[in-house]
């Protein structure tokens, strides 16, 4: 990705913040540290009418969340899920930090989608949290361990 | 009062950002204004606590990307008008009067500031008289985004802890740490504006400042300061070939982290002893 595009998302992250009246939310969490991403969904006619995210994480996570939410806003839940799958399939080709951050965003979306489906049956269903499998540590350190 | 607190939080940040954008004598006036508004924020927070109202630091995203300073100054003016309207409803009339009186003076100051063209968002990523190679520029860019947010986060966390504690010993430490983070935030924000990459720090997750385990928070904080020292050292090394001035600045920031670590260790020792944990 071009540096100018990355800077754009760093300077003005899209869809960042809390959503009090969301239909569902989900969390992607890194079990190695306290980093996590929360995604909030507002759904109308099976489409994402609004989406927000919040993160406890680094700038890479913010850029990943900003790009993902910007891409899926207005899309169907299934299309957004496909994009999340595509991201998860690309993790091997990324640096460890990029992989962990991108996975947190994709997993947070998948958690929010699962929460949404459960809430169709039970409006009080609790927020689903899923752990990521990528590690944030650089590959050479992983090998030493 | 919750809405008032949120609006004051937002105008504090906008005024601080305007200070970063300015390249002349208006900068210091805007910094002073933002300091005054931050104090308003803490007074209102104190009223919220006294009234036992559950509050948080959530706020709206703040668009600040402008090409002329007058646009952001008008925005500050409008935001101050909204606050004036909110103040009418405030039960604490003494506080409302104090804030109103300050706003009146700030409006006068704002109207006297000259027009400037703003280059804080042009993404040029260049500093005056300093030629950095691409790798050093990328490292500096990332560092400034990470650390400017971190300093804002620390200001808010220590402010929340201070506001909700009556312990004079701990509050002295929190106060020093708030002041130190303000200095760092201003230094980094100013540098971001010069490089054309200014951005408003994102909203902080409640979990970070509504601290339930102070001991763990302080231990984590000490580790984070140690990591920040490493980052400063790495950055000083990355820029040292191109700019001794920048390298020395980041060595200086690195050294300041030692003091923060010492203060946090002092707070940890005291808290552990006092609370017998």
Interface residues (C-beta under 8 A of the other chain):
Chain A: X3 X4 X7 X8 X10 X11 X12 X13 X16 X17 X18 X34 X38 X54 X55 X56 X58 X59 X62
Chain B: X58 X60 X61 X63 X65 X121 X123 X138 X141 X142 X145 X146 X149 X197 X198 X199 X202 X203 X205 X207 X208 X220
